[in-house]
Amino acid sequence: MSLVNPYCTLEHVQRETGNSDGELEVWFEECINGASRWIDEHCNRDFLPHDYTSSYYTVQSGEVVGDLICLRWPILTLTEVKVGDMPVVSSQYFFDTGSRTIRTIDGTHWGQGRNDRFYTDQPQNPQLSSGQNSFLTVVAARRPITIKGTFGHTTPPAAVRTACAKIASAWSHEKRRERVDLGGGRVSLLDERIPDDALALLKRYRRLIH
């Protein structure tokens, strides 16, 4: 077994369990892989780098609300935004590096239509009210929003690394806790549950929109 997109290292788990036995290394790596993918599912996102500099990422249905695009990953660079085949000039939107949001400058809605397709403003007809123009925007031809850039994390956040080590350690059966029995003796207990402190570390990273 080798590590595949892990969120912590073998050394993290060895420290967490207090066990650096070489015979356990393959098992620990399997636990790390499992814990990393569990974190992906729990948080509804991943903590990996994503390079869309030569291909487009198509914005998903749950990532657009009004004038806001809220991506599942932080933005490292953003080089292009298109609606359908039409590029959106950079002066019409703004974002902060490290944030997950792209917002229109003037509050114009990106818009959302049927079949999870998105729309941008069409040329305004001066003979119609703003409400009628907005309606025409929504019923216009379907136009998916696509973006280019780099997104995600070059390294997982420290809290995610720590949570992964705690979960992998619990699943490895090598981390035990002690309980004092009625006679004052210490009893070693095996606890395979997701540790509460790991869940607390991941709470701020959960993405509730799929």
C-alpha positions as CSV (number, residue, x, y, z in Angstrom):
1,M,0.0,0.0,0.0
2,S,1.2,3.5,-0.8
3,L,-0.2,6.9,0.1
4,V,-2.6,8.3,-2.4
5,N,-3.4,12.1,-2.0
6,P,-3.0,11.8,1.8
7,Y,-3.9,14.5,4.2
8,C,-1.3,13.5,6.8
9,T,2.0,11.6,6.8
10,L,3.0,8.3,8.2
11,E,5.0,10.2,10.8
12,H,1.9,12.0,12.0
13,V,0.1,8.7,12.7
14,Q,3.2,7.2,14.3
15,R,3.3,10.2,16.7
16,E,-0.4,10.1,17.4
17,T,-0.4,6.4,18.2
18,G,3.0,6.4,19.9
19,N,3.9,3.4,17.7
20,S,6.7,3.5,15.1
21,D,6.9,-0.3,14.5
22,G,8.0,-0.7,10.9
23,E,5.7,-3.7,10.4
24,L,2.7,-1.4,10.8
25,E,3.8,1.1,8.2
26,V,1.7,-0.4,5.3
27,W,-1.3,-0.7,7.6
28,F,-1.0,2.9,8.8
29,E,-0.8,4.1,5.1
30,E,-4.0,2.2,4.4
31,C,-5.7,3.9,7.4
32,I,-4.4,7.3,6.2
33,N,-5.8,6.8,2.7
34,G,-9.2,5.8,4.2
35,A,-9.2,8.7,6.6
36,S,-8.4,11.2,3.8
37,R,-11.2,10.0,1.6
38,W,-13.6,10.0,4.6
39,I,-12.7,13.6,5.2
40,D,-13.5,14.4,1.5
41,E,-17.0,12.9,1.9
42,H,-17.6,14.5,5.3
43,C,-16.6,18.0,4.1
44,N,-18.2,17.6,0.6
45,R,-14.9,18.9,-0.9
46,D,-11.3,17.9,-1.1
47,F,-8.1,19.6,0.0
48,L,-6.0,18.9,-3.1
49,P,-4.6,21.2,-5.8
50,H,-6.6,21.6,-9.0
51,D,-5.0,22.9,-12.2
52,Y,-7.5,24.2,-14.8
53,T,-5.1,26.5,-16.7
54,S,-5.4,24.5,-19.9
55,S,-8.9,23.2,-19.5
56,Y,-12.1,24.7,-18.1
57,Y,-13.9,23.9,-14.9
58,T,-17.7,24.0,-15.3
59,V,-19.3,25.7,-12.4
60,Q,-21.9,23.4,-10.7
61,S,-25.5,24.1,-9.9
62,G,-25.0,24.5,-6.1
63,E,-22.1,27.0,-6.7
64,V,-24.1,29.9,-8.0
65,V,-26.4,32.1,-5.9
66,G,-27.5,35.4,-7.3
67,D,-24.5,37.6,-8.0
68,L,-22.1,35.1,-6.3
69,I,-20.2,32.1,-7.5
70,C,-19.0,30.1,-4.4
71,L,-16.5,27.4,-5.5
72,R,-15.7,24.3,-3.5
73,W,-12.0,25.2,-3.5
74,P,-10.1,28.4,-2.6
75,I,-9.0,30.4,-5.6
76,L,-5.2,30.5,-6.1
77,T,-5.3,32.1,-9.6
78,L,-8.3,33.0,-11.9
79,T,-7.4,33.8,-15.5
80,E,-10.7,33.5,-17.3
81,V,-14.5,33.4,-16.8
82,K,-16.8,32.5,-19.6
83,V,-20.6,32.3,-19.9
84,G,-21.3,30.0,-22.8
85,D,-18.8,31.0,-25.5
86,M,-18.5,34.6,-24.3
87,P,-15.6,35.7,-22.0
88,V,-16.6,37.9,-19.1
89,V,-14.1,40.9,-18.8
90,S,-12.3,41.0,-15.5
91,S,-13.6,44.5,-14.7
92,Q,-17.1,42.9,-14.4
93,Y,-16.3,40.7,-11.4
94,F,-13.9,40.5,-8.4
95,F,-12.4,37.9,-6.1
96,D,-9.8,37.6,-3.4
97,T,-7.0,35.1,-3.7
98,G,-7.5,32.4,-1.1
99,S,-11.3,33.0,-1.0
100,R,-13.8,30.7,-2.7
101,T,-16.1,33.4,-4.2
102,I,-16.4,35.3,-7.4
103,R,-18.9,38.2,-7.3
104,T,-20.2,40.5,-10.0
105,I,-19.1,44.2,-9.5
106,D,-22.5,45.7,-10.0
107,G,-24.6,43.0,-8.3
108,T,-25.9,41.6,-11.6
109,H,-27.0,38.0,-11.1
110,W,-25.1,35.3,-12.9
111,G,-28.6,33.7,-13.1
112,Q,-29.7,30.1,-13.1
113,G,-32.0,28.3,-15.6
114,R,-33.3,24.9,-16.1
115,N,-31.0,21.8,-16.2
116,D,-28.5,23.4,-13.9
117,R,-27.3,25.8,-16.6
118,F,-26.4,29.4,-15.9
119,Y,-27.0,32.6,-17.7
120,T,-25.5,36.1,-17.8
121,D,-27.1,39.4,-18.8
122,Q,-28.1,39.8,-22.4
123,P,-28.0,43.2,-24.0
124,Q,-30.6,45.4,-22.3
125,N,-33.6,46.5,-24.2
126,P,-34.3,50.2,-23.2
127,Q,-38.0,49.8,-24.0
128,L,-38.4,47.2,-21.3
129,S,-38.4,47.5,-17.5
130,S,-35.5,46.2,-15.5
131,G,-37.8,43.3,-14.3
132,Q,-38.7,42.4,-17.9
133,N,-35.0,42.5,-18.9
134,S,-34.1,40.2,-16.0
135,F,-36.8,37.8,-17.1
136,L,-35.4,37.7,-20.6
137,T,-32.0,37.0,-19.2
138,V,-33.3,33.9,-17.4
139,V,-35.1,32.5,-20.5
140,A,-32.2,33.1,-22.8
141,A,-30.3,30.3,-24.4
142,R,-28.6,28.0,-21.9
143,R,-25.0,29.1,-21.1
144,P,-22.8,27.2,-18.7
145,I,-20.3,29.2,-16.7
146,T,-16.8,27.9,-17.1
147,I,-13.6,29.2,-15.5
148,K,-9.8,28.8,-15.9
149,G,-7.2,29.0,-13.2
150,T,-5.7,27.1,-10.3
151,F,-7.7,26.2,-7.2
152,G,-7.6,24.2,-4.0
153,H,-4.7,23.7,-1.7
154,T,-1.0,23.3,-2.3
155,T,-0.9,21.5,1.1
156,P,-3.9,20.6,3.3
157,P,-4.7,23.0,6.1
158,A,-3.0,22.2,9.4
159,A,-6.4,21.4,11.0
160,V,-7.2,18.9,8.3
161,R,-3.8,17.2,8.6
162,T,-4.3,16.9,12.4
163,A,-7.8,15.5,12.0
164,C,-6.6,13.0,9.4
165,A,-3.9,11.7,11.8
166,K,-6.4,11.4,14.6
167,I,-8.9,9.5,12.5
168,A,-6.3,7.2,10.9
169,S,-4.9,6.5,14.4
170,A,-8.3,5.5,15.7
171,W,-9.0,3.3,12.8
172,S,-5.6,1.6,13.1
173,H,-6.6,0.0,16.4
174,E,-3.2,1.1,17.7
175,K,-4.4,4.1,19.7
176,R,-5.9,3.2,23.0
177,R,-7.1,5.2,25.9
178,E,-7.2,4.3,29.6
179,R,-10.0,4.1,32.1
180,V,-9.7,3.7,35.8
181,D,-11.9,0.8,37.1
182,L,-13.6,0.7,40.4
183,G,-10.6,-1.0,42.0
184,G,-8.3,1.9,41.0
185,G,-6.7,-0.1,38.3
186,R,-6.1,1.2,34.8
187,V,-7.9,-0.5,31.9
188,S,-6.8,-0.1,28.3
189,L,-9.8,0.6,25.9
190,L,-9.9,0.5,22.1
191,D,-12.0,3.3,20.6
192,E,-12.6,3.2,16.8
193,R,-15.0,6.1,16.7
194,I,-14.3,9.3,14.8
195,P,-12.6,11.3,17.5
196,D,-14.7,14.3,18.7
197,D,-11.7,16.6,18.5
198,A,-11.2,15.6,14.8
199,L,-14.8,16.5,14.0
200,A,-14.3,19.8,15.7
201,L,-11.3,20.5,13.6
202,L,-13.2,19.8,10.4
203,K,-16.3,21.7,11.3
204,R,-15.2,25.0,9.7
205,Y,-14.3,23.2,6.4
206,R,-17.6,21.4,5.8
207,R,-19.3,22.5,2.6
208,L,-23.0,22.1,3.1
209,I,-23.9,22.8,-0.6
210,H,-23.3,19.8,-2.9
